[in-house]
Every structure is written in C-alpha cells, then in structure tokens.
Amino acid sequence: MSGLPKCPQCGSEFTYDDGSQYVCPECGHEWSKEAAAEAGEQVRVYKDAFGNVLVDGDSVTVIKDLKIKGSSSVVKVGTKVKNIRLVDGDHDIDCKIDGIGAMQLKTEFVKKA
C-alpha cells in the first residue's frame, strides 16, 4: 500500500509524487496535492495481520519471532507491545518493547490485543 491517491481521471494505482503534484504515468494527468487533500483521498488505514484496524495508543501482540537487525536478540511470539504510534514509512509502528527498547514494526507481524 503506497498511500498515494489513485488517478482521478483514469483510476490508475501507479501514481507518483512529483514535488507539489501527483502524476499518473498511464494517462499523463497531473493534479495538485492540495486538491487531493481536499478530496480526502489520502486517508491511510492501518490494519493488523488479521484485518483489524489499528489506531495510535493501541496494544498489539507479535505473531512471529522477529530477529533484531544488528543484534543477537529476538522479539518472541506473544510479546505484548503497549501504546503504539502509527507512522508512514517502511515500518508502520513506532513502539518501545520491554527489555529491548525503541523499535519499529510492520503491521503484518502484529495482531490487535
């Protein structure tokens, strides 16, 4: 899910960001970000691995052992993470895990607690 709006002219999902505008590579249509924001097209919904909607402040449970890059530590299955914060980017969740510290997780590896 890229988070970018679909083209209002042809409905293509392959739009890209070009400074202050969005551009559709299929039909060549260009429109401003302000127009997309007014239309409410850029609302992102975060969902866990089972399709439950997540919001800031939720608690989640890890559903898969996750190796921590650059460390020999592992976040075990069943680890509960409280008070998550949702962010845009490659990893959707900013959180603190007891015994490990600040981390970023992907929503596909958690379920709502």
N, C-alpha and C positions, 0 to 999 in steps of 0.2 A: 504494500500500500504506500504510494508515494506521497499522498497528502495534497497533491496538486489537483485543481479542478479539471473537469472534463471540458473539452471544447464546446462552447455554446452553439457553434454553427454546425459541426458535423458529429459531435458526441464522442470524439476520439479520446482515449485514455492516455495517450502518449504526449501530452502537453509538457512543455518545459519552461523554466523560469529564465527570463532574459532581462535582468535589471529591474525596471519598474513595470514590465509587462509579462504576460504569458503568451506563448506562441504555440500554435498547433502545426506540427510538421507534415500532417497529412493534407490539410486544406489551405494552410498558409495564413489562417486567421490569427490576428493579434488583438488582445484586449488588455486593458489596464488592471492592475491588482486591486485598485480601489473599486472598480466595477464588480470584480469577483467577490470582494469582501462585502459590498452592499447586497449582493445577491445571496450571501450566506452560504456560498459553495465550499468554503474552506474549513468547515467544522469537522474535526477529526474525532472519531470514536475509537477508544482503546478497548480491546476485548482480550480476555484471557484465553488459554488453550481450549476452553470448553464453550466459548462464545458469550460468557458473562461480561457485561460492561463494567469497566474499571473507572474509578474517579480518584482524584487526589485524596489522600488520607486513608484509603482502604488498606486492609491487611490481606496478604496473599501467602500462599504456600508453594514452595518449589516442588515441581513434579518430576524432576530429573536431576541426577548428580551433575553438578556443573564444576568443571575444572577452572581454577582461577589462573589466568594468564600471568606468567612470570613468577609463579609460586607453586609450592607443592600442596597447597591447601585445596580442599574441595568443599563446595556447598552441597550438603547431603539432601536427598529426597526427604520431604516433610518439614524442612526448615521453614518456620513461620517468619515472615517479614512484615513488620507493622509500619503504618504511616508512610506509605509510598508517595512519591511525587512523579507525575507523568510529564515527560518531556519529548520534544521532537528529536529525531536523530536515529542512528542505527540501533541503539538500545533505548527502549521506551520508558524504563523505570529507573529513577534515582532513589536509592534507599541506603539504610545502614543495617548491617546484619551483625547481630551479637557475636563477638569473638572474632570477627573478620574486619569489620569497618565499613566505610563507604564503598558502594558498588553500583554498577549499572546492570540491569537485567533486561531481557527481552520478554515481552508479554506472552510469547508462545511457550515459555517454560514455567509459567506460574498458573495457579488457579485461585480464584477468589475465596478467601477464608470466611 
